[in-house]
Amino acid sequence: MNTIGTSTPTFLTECTILSARNDDVSDINTTALNIFPGRLYTYLAADKMSVDNEINPTITNRYPNEYFNSLDTPGLPTFKLELKLGSPIILLRNIAPKDGLCNGTRLMVTRCNTRIIEAQILTGEKFGNLAFIPRISLAPSFSKMPFQMTRRQFPV
């Protein structure tokens, strides 16, 4: 049963926190999670080298998985995602534009499962609709790294 109050979606729709740097976002997210009661759900990503890099063993052997996991690359979700029911999230990719699931869509977590996050849309003409966010494989669009990687994680 959903224990989130009816005023929470309105509050989350009306409030905006602007942050320019990823480390600021991490601090804000950690503080915000303490506001919401209940169980903390933790999702770890699966990072890997892109197929093009696997041909070159000097690149493949140089970087351990722990290094990939520590990267906080712009445009990619964090390796470790922590959520609680009622917490706000923002979609990082267009996954179903006709259903209102576009980059920047604000949502509120209503259920956390192993393979899917259920969330209520808080903005746009699809306001109030439920959405199901799957894990997807994402690659940074621009990177100064000497390799290409992909991260399989929820795009939030």
N, CA, C and O of each residue as an XYZ file, in Angstrom:
624
protein
N       0.836     -1.181      0.000
C       0.000      0.000      0.000
C       0.880      1.243      0.000
O       1.899      1.294      0.689
N       0.495      2.203     -0.745
C       1.238      3.443     -0.851
C       0.925      4.338      0.346
O      -0.233      4.684      0.582
N       1.964      4.713      1.105
C       1.766      5.539      2.296
C       2.173      6.988      2.064
O       2.314      7.753      3.019
N       2.359      7.363      0.831
C       2.780      8.718      0.512
C       1.577      9.642      0.567
O       0.536      9.345     -0.019
N       1.714     10.758      1.266
C       0.611     11.705      1.415
C       0.202     12.332      0.100
O       0.991     12.393     -0.843
N      -1.022     12.792      0.041
C      -1.531     13.391     -1.200
C      -0.913     14.750     -1.476
O      -0.930     15.205     -2.620
N      -0.364     15.417     -0.458
C       0.242     16.728     -0.683
C       1.681     16.614     -1.187
O       2.226     17.593     -1.697
N       2.302     15.454     -1.057
C       3.704     15.304     -1.477
C       3.912     15.583     -2.958
O       4.828     16.333     -3.294
N       3.099     15.013     -3.882
C       3.325     15.331     -5.301
C       3.221     16.820     -5.607
O       3.986     17.334     -6.423
N       2.296     17.516     -4.972
C       2.154     18.956     -5.188
C       3.404     19.684     -4.720
O       3.908     20.568     -5.413
N       3.910     19.314     -3.537
C       5.125     19.935     -3.006
C       6.300     19.704     -3.947
O       7.056     20.631     -4.234
N       6.459     18.468     -4.430
C       7.583     18.155     -5.305
C       7.464     18.843     -6.647
O       8.484     19.158     -7.262
N       6.262     19.086     -7.120
C       6.048     19.775     -8.389
C       6.408     21.242     -8.271
O       6.918     21.832     -9.223
N       6.152     21.840     -7.119
C       6.363     23.272     -6.944
C       7.775     23.637     -6.520
O       8.156     24.803     -6.621
N       8.568     22.676     -6.047
C       9.913     22.958     -5.554
C      10.956     22.536     -6.569
O      10.829     21.493     -7.209
N      11.984     23.349     -6.713
C      13.087     23.040     -7.604
C      14.382     23.389     -6.899
O      14.514     24.451     -6.291
N      15.345     22.463     -6.993
C      16.678     22.723     -6.468
C      17.617     22.730     -7.661
O      17.718     21.734     -8.378
N      18.300     23.836     -7.878
C      19.252     23.939     -8.973
C      20.655     23.710     -8.431
O      21.034     24.263     -7.399
N      21.416     22.893     -9.137
C      22.771     22.592     -8.719
C      23.639     22.436     -9.962
O      23.255     21.757    -10.915
N      24.794     23.058     -9.948
C      25.626     23.059    -11.143
C      26.631     21.914    -11.199
O      27.107     21.577    -12.283
N      26.962     21.312    -10.069
C      28.022     20.302    -10.060
C      27.507     18.974     -9.515
O      26.628     18.943     -8.654
N      28.072     17.864    -10.036
C      27.640     16.540     -9.619
C      27.846     16.295     -8.133
O      27.008     15.652     -7.500
N      28.954     16.795     -7.549
C      29.172     16.566     -6.122
C      28.134     17.311     -5.283
O      27.756     16.832     -4.213
N      27.666     18.478     -5.749
C      26.584     19.186     -5.064
C      25.297     18.374     -5.123
O      24.572     18.274     -4.133
N      25.020     17.797     -6.286
C      23.818     16.983     -6.456
C      23.859     15.799     -5.508
O      22.847     15.474     -4.888
N      25.008     15.146     -5.383
C      25.137     13.995     -4.485
C      24.846     14.389     -3.041
O      24.153     13.667     -2.323
N      25.375     15.533     -2.616
C      25.125     16.014     -1.247
C      23.640     16.307     -1.030
O      23.078     15.948      0.005
N      23.012     16.957     -2.003
C      21.586     17.284     -1.891
C      20.755     16.011     -1.842
O      19.832     15.900     -1.034
N      21.081     15.044     -2.708
C      20.327     13.795     -2.737
C      20.434     13.034     -1.422
O      19.442     12.488     -0.939
N      21.629     12.994     -0.841
C      21.813     12.306      0.431
C      20.992     12.972      1.529
O      20.358     12.282      2.328
N      20.994     14.285      1.579
C      20.210     15.025      2.561
C      18.718     14.801      2.341
O      17.968     14.608      3.298
N      18.289     14.827      1.088
C      16.867     14.657      0.763
C      16.364     13.271      1.160
O      15.225     13.138      1.607
N      17.187     12.244      1.005
C      16.754     10.894      1.361
C      16.435     10.780      2.846
O      15.589      9.977      3.239
N      17.106     11.576      3.672
C      16.840     11.536      5.113
C      15.472     12.111      5.464
O      14.946     11.834      6.542
N      14.892     12.905      4.571
C      13.575     13.496      4.809
C      12.480     12.442      4.712
O      11.497     12.491      5.450
N      12.651     11.491      3.801
C      11.621     10.497      3.542
C      11.798      9.292      4.455
O      12.877      8.703      4.506
N      10.734      8.922      5.182
C      10.835      7.754      6.061
C      10.795      6.469      5.233
O      10.444      6.486      4.053
N      11.150      5.389      5.853
C      10.988      4.096      5.201
C      12.282      3.489      4.711
O      13.379      3.998      4.941
N      12.104      2.392      4.034
C      13.214      1.569      3.558
C      14.003      2.267      2.451
O      13.438      2.938      1.588
N      15.309      2.090      2.501
C      16.198      2.604      1.476
C      16.462      1.486      0.465
O      16.892      0.396      0.843
N      16.208      1.750     -0.803
C      16.468      0.780     -1.879
C      17.756      1.199     -2.582
O      17.894      2.347     -3.004
N      18.689      0.273     -2.704
C      19.973      0.558     -3.332
C      20.105     -0.259     -4.608
O      19.906     -1.474     -4.606
N      20.443      0.421     -5.693
C      20.633     -0.224     -6.990
C      22.050      0.049     -7.473
O      22.464      1.204     -7.579
N      22.791     -1.009     -7.764
C      24.143     -0.873     -8.295
C      24.111     -1.094     -9.807
O      23.422     -1.987    -10.299
N      24.852     -0.284    -10.521
C      24.903     -0.382    -11.979
C      25.839     -1.515    -12.397
O      26.598     -2.051    -11.589
N      25.763     -1.857    -13.656
C      26.704     -2.786    -14.280
C      27.486     -1.995    -15.315
O      26.932     -1.556    -16.324
N      28.780     -1.814    -15.059
C      29.643     -1.066    -15.963
C      30.482     -2.023    -16.790
O      30.912     -3.070    -16.306
N      30.712     -1.651    -18.052
C      31.611     -2.464    -18.880
C      32.189     -1.617    -19.996
O      31.669     -0.558    -20.347
N      33.281     -2.123    -20.538
C      33.909     -1.484    -21.690
C      33.037     -1.725    -22.905
O      32.385     -2.763    -23.017
N      33.026     -0.775    -23.805
C      32.326     -0.976    -25.065
C      33.077     -2.014    -25.896
O      34.281     -2.203    -25.724
N      32.372     -2.674    -26.782
C      32.942     -3.744    -27.595
C      34.168     -3.275    -28.370
O      35.122     -4.039    -28.522
N      34.166     -2.054    -28.857
C      35.307     -1.534    -29.628
C      36.604     -1.568    -28.826
O      37.668     -1.814    -29.395
N      36.537     -1.327    -27.515
C      37.729     -1.297    -26.679
C      38.206     -2.688    -26.286
O      39.382     -2.862    -25.966
N      37.323     -3.680    -26.304
C      37.693     -5.017    -25.871
C      38.701     -5.665    -26.812
O      39.365     -6.634    -26.442
N      38.816     -5.140    -28.018
C      39.777     -5.678    -28.991
C      41.203     -5.328    -28.568
O      42.129     -6.089    -28.843
N      41.388     -4.205    -27.913
C      42.705     -3.731    -27.509
C      42.976     -4.130    -26.055
O      42.450     -3.491    -25.144
N      43.792     -5.179    -25.813
C      44.030     -5.649    -24.442
C      44.754     -4.649    -23.559
O      44.648     -4.737    -22.336
N      45.497     -3.689    -24.138
C      46.178     -2.714    -23.294
C      45.174     -1.817    -22.579
O      45.421     -1.384    -21.453
N      44.050     -1.536    -23.218
C      43.003     -0.740    -22.568
C      42.220     -1.604    -21.593
O      41.964     -1.196    -20.460
N      41.841     -2.798    -22.034
C      41.014     -3.684    -21.220
C      41.683     -4.030    -19.897
O      41.024     -4.036    -18.857
N      42.977     -4.316    -19.918
C      43.679     -4.749    -18.704
C      44.107     -3.591    -17.810
O      44.481     -3.809    -16.657
N      44.059     -2.389    -18.313
C      44.541     -1.233    -17.560
C      43.544     -0.735    -16.514
O      43.955     -0.159    -15.506
N      42.249     -0.945    -16.730
C      41.228     -0.369    -15.859
C      40.390     -1.461    -15.187
O      39.673     -2.188    -15.875
N      40.464     -1.590    -13.856
C      39.616     -2.572    -13.170
C      38.166     -2.068    -13.076
O      37.908     -0.874    -13.221
N      37.238     -2.982    -12.834
C      35.820     -2.611    -12.725
C      35.588     -1.562    -11.646
O      34.728     -0.696    -11.809
N      36.328     -1.622    -10.561
C      36.162     -0.649     -9.477
C      36.416      0.775     -9.962
O      35.802      1.724     -9.475
N      37.322      0.915    -10.920
C      37.585      2.238    -11.485
C      36.354      2.745    -12.248
O      35.939      3.891    -12.070
N      35.777      1.891    -13.094
C      34.571      2.283    -13.829
C      33.454      2.666    -12.864
O      32.754      3.659    -13.065
N      33.298      1.861    -11.810
C      32.237      2.101    -10.835
C      32.399      3.449    -10.130
O      31.410      4.046     -9.706
N      33.620      3.925    -10.003
C      33.869      5.192     -9.297
C      33.639      6.416    -10.178
O      33.582      7.536     -9.671
N      33.506      6.221    -11.483
C      33.356      7.361    -12.398
C      31.985      8.014    -12.248
O      30.961      7.335    -12.170
N      31.986      9.323    -12.211
C      30.749     10.113    -12.156
C      30.704     10.960    -13.422
O      30.933     12.169    -13.397
N      30.403     10.293    -14.520
C      30.455     10.903    -15.841
C      29.187     11.705    -16.124
O      28.087     11.198    -15.906
N      29.310     12.939    -16.602
C      28.116     13.722    -16.960
C      27.249     12.970    -17.975
O      27.749     12.372    -18.928
N      25.947     13.018    -17.740
C      25.016     12.355    -18.639
C      24.704     10.915    -18.276
O      23.812     10.305    -18.866
N      25.437     10.362    -17.302
C      25.177      8.996    -16.843
C      24.674      9.027    -15.405
O      25.085      9.882    -14.621
N      23.786      8.099    -15.057
C      23.391      8.015    -13.650
C      24.565      7.520    -12.818
O      25.520      6.960    -13.355
N      24.495      7.724    -11.527
C      25.566      7.265    -10.647
C      25.595      5.742    -10.603
O      24.602      5.077    -10.895
N      26.764      5.201    -10.228
C      26.895      3.753    -10.115
C      25.960      3.224     -9.026
O      25.307      2.194     -9.200
N      25.906      3.940     -7.906
C      25.072      3.526     -6.776
C      23.893      4.488     -6.674
O      24.062      5.670     -6.377
N      22.699      3.961     -6.925
C      21.473      4.754     -6.871
C      20.697      4.356     -5.625
O      20.407      3.177     -5.424
N      20.358      5.334     -4.784
C      19.594      5.073     -3.570
C      18.279      5.829     -3.639
O      18.250      7.030     -3.908
N      17.175      5.100     -3.388
C      15.841      5.677     -3.478
C      14.993      5.262     -2.290
O      15.237      4.231     -1.664
N      13.995      6.078     -1.990
C      12.954      5.740     -1.024
C      11.612      6.051     -1.660
O      11.521      6.885     -2.561
N      10.576      5.382     -1.192
C       9.239      5.692     -1.675
C       8.929      7.151     -1.359
O       9.185      7.621     -0.251
N       8.386      7.853     -2.326
C       8.062      9.263     -2.155
C       9.163     10.207     -2.573
O       8.941     11.415     -2.651
N      10.359      9.681     -2.845
C      11.450     10.577     -3.223
C      11.305     11.045     -4.667
O      10.831     10.299     -5.524
N      11.715     12.285     -4.930
C      11.624     12.815     -6.293
C      12.791     12.306     -7.135
O      13.896     12.118     -6.624
N      12.546     12.087     -8.409
C      13.591     11.709     -9.356
C      13.362     12.495    -10.646
O      12.254     12.960    -10.914
N      14.413     12.635    -11.431
C      14.328     13.299    -12.729
C      14.875     12.335    -13.768
O      15.950     11.763    -13.592
N      14.144     12.162    -14.831
C      14.542     11.266    -15.902
C      15.706     11.867    -16.687
O      15.690     13.054    -17.013
N      16.720     11.046    -16.993
C      17.909     11.520    -17.702
C      17.884     11.236    -19.199
O      18.750     11.717    -19.929
N      16.916     10.471    -19.664
C      16.845     10.105    -21.079
C      15.402     10.113    -21.562
O      14.474      9.969    -20.766
N      15.218     10.278    -22.851
C      13.907     10.102    -23.469
C      13.680      8.598    -23.613
O      14.347      7.944    -24.415
N      12.748      8.051    -22.843
C      12.504      6.612    -22.977
C      11.133      6.311    -23.575
O      10.944      5.247    -24.164
N      10.181      7.218    -23.437
C       8.858      7.062    -24.055
C       8.199      8.434    -24.128
O       7.296      8.728    -23.345
N       8.643      9.284    -25.067
C       8.133     10.656    -25.146
C       6.614     10.758    -25.253
O       6.021     11.645    -24.638
N       5.975      9.887    -26.006
C       4.516      9.991    -26.155
C       3.788      9.687    -24.849
O       2.626     10.056    -24.683
N       4.479      9.008    -23.914
C       3.902      8.722    -22.600
C       4.357      9.730    -21.549
O       4.077      9.556    -20.363
N       5.061     10.788    -21.977
C       5.518     11.817    -21.062
C       6.847     11.522    -20.403
O       7.246     12.236    -19.484
N       7.546     10.485    -20.848
C       8.824     10.100    -20.239
C       9.985     10.614    -21.084
O      10.559      9.902    -21.908
N      10.304     11.892    -20.840
C      11.354     12.583    -21.589
C      12.457     13.024    -20.630
O      12.264     13.073    -19.416
N      13.606     13.342    -21.200
C      14.705     13.880    -20.425
C      14.208     15.102    -19.650
O      13.662     16.032    -20.244
N      14.394     15.106    -18.337
C      13.966     16.228    -17.504
C      12.609     16.045    -16.850
O      12.214     16.870    -16.026
N      11.883     14.988    -17.192
C      10.580     14.746    -16.565
C      10.777     14.489    -15.079
O      11.628     13.692    -14.684
N       9.985     15.169    -14.261
C      10.045     14.983    -12.808
C       9.017     13.948    -12.396
O       7.870     13.974    -12.842
N       9.451     13.029    -11.531
C       8.588     11.942    -11.067
C       8.765     11.751     -9.576
O       9.700     12.277     -8.973
N       7.850     10.988     -8.985
C       7.935     10.617     -7.578
C       7.879      9.097     -7.494
O       6.978      8.476     -8.057
N       8.830      8.499     -6.799
C       8.913      7.044     -6.668
C       7.720      6.528     -5.877
O       7.442      7.003     -4.775
N       7.013      5.546     -6.450
C       5.869      4.940     -5.760
C       6.104      3.469     -5.436
O       5.455      2.924     -4.544
N       7.025      2.818     -6.151
C       7.356      1.414     -5.873
C       8.744      1.118     -6.421
O       9.112      1.573     -7.504
N       9.510      0.345     -5.650
C      10.853     -0.047     -6.076
C      10.915     -1.562     -6.197
O      10.675     -2.278     -5.225
N      11.234     -2.045     -7.374
C      11.424     -3.467     -7.619
C      12.832     -3.698     -8.141
O      13.558     -2.746     -8.428
N      13.211     -4.939     -8.261
C      14.556     -5.272     -8.708
C      14.846     -4.762    -10.108
O      15.922     -4.216    -10.354
N      13.904     -4.930    -11.030
C      14.154     -4.596    -12.425
C      13.422     -3.360    -12.923
O      13.621     -2.938    -14.062
N      12.589     -2.787    -12.092
C      11.778     -1.654    -12.552
C      11.475     -0.718    -11.388
O      11.320     -1.157    -10.249
N      11.391      0.576    -11.688
C      10.948      1.567    -10.708
C       9.601      2.083    -11.190
O       9.461      2.482    -12.346
N       8.621      2.077    -10.313
C       7.318      2.656    -10.626
C       7.304      4.062    -10.041
O       7.680      4.273     -8.888
N       6.865      5.016    -10.850
C       6.859      6.406    -10.393
C       5.666      7.144    -10.972
O       5.158      6.802    -12.040
N       5.231      8.160    -10.248
C       4.127      9.015    -10.685
C       4.707     10.248    -11.368
O       5.604     10.898    -10.830
N       4.199     10.566    -12.541
C       4.664     11.737    -13.288
C       4.139     13.000    -12.595
O       2.953     13.104    -12.282
N       5.043     13.952    -12.365
C       4.693     15.171    -11.635
C       4.592     16.411    -12.515
O       4.185     17.470    -12.039
N       4.951     16.297    -13.782
C       4.951     17.473    -14.660
C       4.347     17.135    -16.019
O       4.270     15.969    -16.405
N       3.924     18.159    -16.730
C       3.447     18.001    -18.102
C       2.019     17.513    -18.204
O       1.310     17.393    -17.204
N       1.610     17.237    -19.423
C       0.223     16.831    -19.672
C      -0.068     15.421    -19.179
O      -1.234     15.031    -19.103
N       0.950     14.654    -18.843
C       0.755     13.296    -18.313
C       0.813     13.280    -16.776
O       0.969     12.223    -16.165
N       0.688     14.451    -16.169
C       0.710     14.586    -14.713
C      -0.219     13.562    -14.061
O      -1.368     13.401    -14.472
N       0.293     12.875    -13.043
C      -0.510     11.916    -12.293
C      -0.445     10.495    -12.824
O      -0.771      9.553    -12.101
N      -0.027     10.319    -14.083
C       0.072      8.972    -14.641
C       1.204      8.191    -13.985
O       2.202      8.763    -13.548
N       1.031      6.886    -13.926
C       2.107      6.024    -13.436
C       3.022      5.660    -14.588
O       2.573      5.467    -15.717
N       4.306      5.568    -14.292
C       5.299      5.214    -15.294
C       6.177      4.106    -14.734
O       6.384      4.005    -13.525
N       6.682      3.289    -15.626
C       7.571      2.209    -15.244
C       8.923      2.470    -15.892
O       9.037      2.512    -17.117
N       9.945      2.643    -15.062
C      11.282      2.984    -15.533
C      12.150      1.725    -15.469
O      12.390      1.200    -14.382
N      12.624      1.232    -16.622
C      13.496      0.050    -16.627
C      14.967      0.453    -16.550
O      15.317      1.610    -16.784
N      15.815     -0.504    -16.223
C      17.254     -0.278    -16.356
C      17.573     -0.311    -17.846
O      17.044     -1.141    -18.586
N      18.430      0.587    -18.274
C      18.855      0.592    -19.671
C      20.365      0.801    -19.730
O      20.970      1.299    -18.781
N      20.960      0.420    -20.841
C      22.397      0.619    -21.043
C      22.612      2.010    -21.632
O      22.004      2.377    -22.637
N      23.482      2.768    -20.991
C      23.750      4.150    -21.390
C      25.241      4.334    -21.629
O      26.066      3.739    -20.935
N      25.580      5.149    -22.601
C      26.971      5.505    -22.870
C      27.063      7.018    -22.866
O      26.152      7.688    -23.352
N      28.156      7.581    -22.323
C      28.287      9.040    -22.334
C      28.375      9.547    -23.767
O      29.036      8.934    -24.605
N      27.711     10.662    -24.050
C      27.731     11.212    -25.406
C      29.073     11.869    -25.717
O      29.488     11.935    -26.874
N      29.739     12.350    -24.683
C      31.055     12.966    -24.859
C      31.889     12.617    -23.649
O      31.428     12.722    -22.512
N      33.106     12.207    -23.895
C      33.968     11.836    -22.784
C      35.419     12.099    -23.156
O      35.829     11.878    -24.296
N      36.190     12.570    -22.187
C      37.621     12.788    -22.398
C      38.425     11.535    -22.051
O      39.654     11.545    -22.116
N      37.732     10.464    -21.685
C      38.420      9.229    -21.312
C      38.974      8.533    -22.554
O      38.415      8.672    -23.643
N      40.069      7.784    -22.398
C      40.668      7.109    -23.551
C      39.957      5.804    -23.921
O      40.522      4.973    -24.632
N      38.749      5.623    -23.454
C      37.984      4.409    -23.739
C      36.507      4.752    -23.744
O      36.106      5.818    -23.277
N      35.705      3.852    -24.271
C      34.254      3.989    -24.242
C      33.707      2.972    -23.251
O      34.160      1.828    -23.211
N      32.753      3.382    -22.469
C      32.127      2.472    -21.518
C      30.621      2.591    -21.614
O      30.090      3.567    -22.143
N      29.938      1.576    -21.093
C      28.479      1.639    -20.961
C      28.130      1.332    -19.520
O      28.828      0.578    -18.841
N      27.047      1.922    -19.065
C      26.557      1.695    -17.702
C      25.101      1.298    -17.797
O      24.290      2.020    -18.377
N      24.763      0.138    -17.222
C      23.382     -0.328    -17.179
C      22.808      0.052    -15.825
O      23.202     -0.490    -14.793
N      21.861      1.004    -15.847
C      21.306      1.532    -14.608
C      19.959      2.196    -14.943
O      19.641      2.426    -16.110
N      19.191      2.491    -13.916
C      17.956      3.243    -14.116
C      18.336      4.665    -14.555
O      19.201      5.276    -13.927
N      17.722      5.207    -15.605
C      18.109      6.519    -16.131
C      17.498      7.674    -15.332
O      16.780      8.506    -15.887
N      17.784      7.717    -14.039
C      17.276      8.784    -13.171
C      18.403      9.379    -12.359
O      18.178     10.293    -11.567
